[in-house]
């Protein structure tokens, strides 16, 4: 890999690590910590959360009519998300062992922790669970797809790709035929050594 690109990737990783530290500090300032893997808030924070919680009836009555009318459209996407989740899980369980690629841990992507927020009413918690599921499935599928892409076709696109997955930076440049032949086996070996964070 080009040393300049490798240097940029190292700087990005350092910034991501720094971001994690800052987020942990922000959680501490909000009176939150993890206790035996469970999210805990200080009692004073829990009281403030309950005081801020919107009344369920007022929340529904205060919603704009068009928002209420579009809710079934939003929630109708649960069917394709569940199917995508199911088929992706079947795919990786059937194919990844054949390729020697470690399976993606779905539980690291589909996370339901917003239900512990005392300032959300029932509908807000349902909405948050739906968004957590939908975006978690997309992230899970993206990781399965990125491992598949690295195994079968680790080549960058000619045009800039918005929202590229983290593996993409290591792919061979578009049009670099010799680089593709030289690096293909190494990239396959690398994806086989993947460990989830």
N, C-alpha and C positions, 0 to 999 in steps of 0.2 A: 504494500500500500504506500501511496505517496506520503513522505514524512510530514508535509504540511497538513495534509488531511488528518493523519494520525495525531498530530499535535492539537489540531482543532477539536478532535473527538475527546482527547484527554482533558482539554479545558472545559468542554461541555459537561463531561462526567464530574469534574471538580465543582462546577456551578450547580449541578443537580444535587450533589452531596451537601453543598452549602445551603441550598434551598430546603432540603430536608431538615437541617439543623434549625433554620429560621422558622420553619413550620412547627417544629417541636416547641420552640420557645413561645411562639404565638399560642399554641395549645395551653401551655403552662400559664400564660397571662390570662387566658379565658377560664382558668380554674379547672382544667381537664387533665386527667392522667389515666394511664392504663393500670388496672389492678387485676392480676392473674388473667390477662388477656381480655378483660372487660373494661369498657369505657366508663369512667367514673367522673362525676362533677362534684365539686364542693357543695355542701348543703346550701350556702347562700346563693350560689349560682343556680342551683335547681329551683330555689324559690323565685328568683328573677325570671327564669325560663317559664315557670308556670304562670307568673303574673303577666307575661307578654303573650301568652297563648291566645289565639283568636277563638272566640266562641264559634262552634261549628255551625249553628243556625245562621248567625250573622255572616259568616264566611260564605255560605251558600246563597243567602238572600242578596248579599253585596256583590256577587259575581255578575259580570256583564252577560246578557243573554247569548251573545255570539260565542262567548267562552264556553258556556254550558252546551250550546249546540255543537261545538267542535270536539267536545270531550269524547264522544263515541268514535270519532275519526281517529283521534290520537290512540285510544285504547284498542282499536281494531288491529293495530300493528302488533299486538301481543302474539297473534297467531304466527306471522312470519318470524318474529324473534324467537319464539319457542321452537319452531321448526329448524331455524338456522342453528340454534343452540344444540338441538338434538342431533342433527346431521353432522355438525362439526365434531361433536363428541364421538359419534360412531366412526367418522372418518379417521380421526387421529388414533382412536383405539385399534382400528383395523390396519391402518397403513404405517403409522410411525414406528411400531416395532419392526416391521419389515425393512424400513429404511435405516433403522438404528437411531432415530431421532427421539430424544426424551419427550414424553407427553407434557402438554401444557397443563398446569394445575388450575382448573377452572375457578376454584375457590379464591385464588389470588386476584381474580378479575371481577367476579360477580359478588359484590359485597353489599350486605344489607345492615348498615350500622346507624342509619339516620333515625331509626325507630326509637332510639334512646334519647332523642332531643325532646325535652319537655315543652318546648315552645311551639311544637307543631301539633295541630289538631289532627283528627283521624283522616280527613281527606288529604291534608298536606302530607301525612305519613304515607298514604297510599300512593299519592303522586310521586313522592320521593322514592318509594320502593320500585315503582314502575320505571322511573328514569335510571335508577341504580341498575336495574335488571337490563334495560335496553342498552345503556352505555357499557355495562360490564360485558354483555354478550358481544358487542362490537369489538371491545378491546381483546377479549378472549379469542374471537375469530381472527382478529388481526394478527395476534401472536402465532396462532396455528398457521395462518397464511404466510407469515413472514418466515417461519421455519421451513415451510414447504417451498417457498420461493428461493430461499438460500440453498436448499438441497437440489432443486431442479433447474433454476434459472437465475443465478446471482449476477444479473447484468443490470446496470442502471439504465434509465430511459434517456433518450436524446434530449427531451425537454424537461424542464424543472418539474418535479413531482411535489405537489403540496401535501403536507402531512405524512411524509415518508416515515416508515417504521424505523426503529433504531438500527436494525441490521443493514438497512439499505446503504448506509455510508460506507460499508465494507465491500460492497459489490464492485464488480469490475466495470470500468468505464465503457459506455456505449461505443461500439466500433473497435474496441481493443481486442482483436481476435487472439493475438498471442497471449495477452494477459488472461483472457478467458481460459485458454488451454492450460496455461501455467498455473493459475490459481484455483481452478474448478475443484480439484480434489481437496485442496487445503480448506476451501470454504465448506465443503461437505463434511470434512472431518471436524471443523469448528462447530457446525450446528449440531453434530452428534455429541459434542461435549457440553452443550448448553445446560446451564443450571439456572433454575428460577431463583430470583432474588427473594 
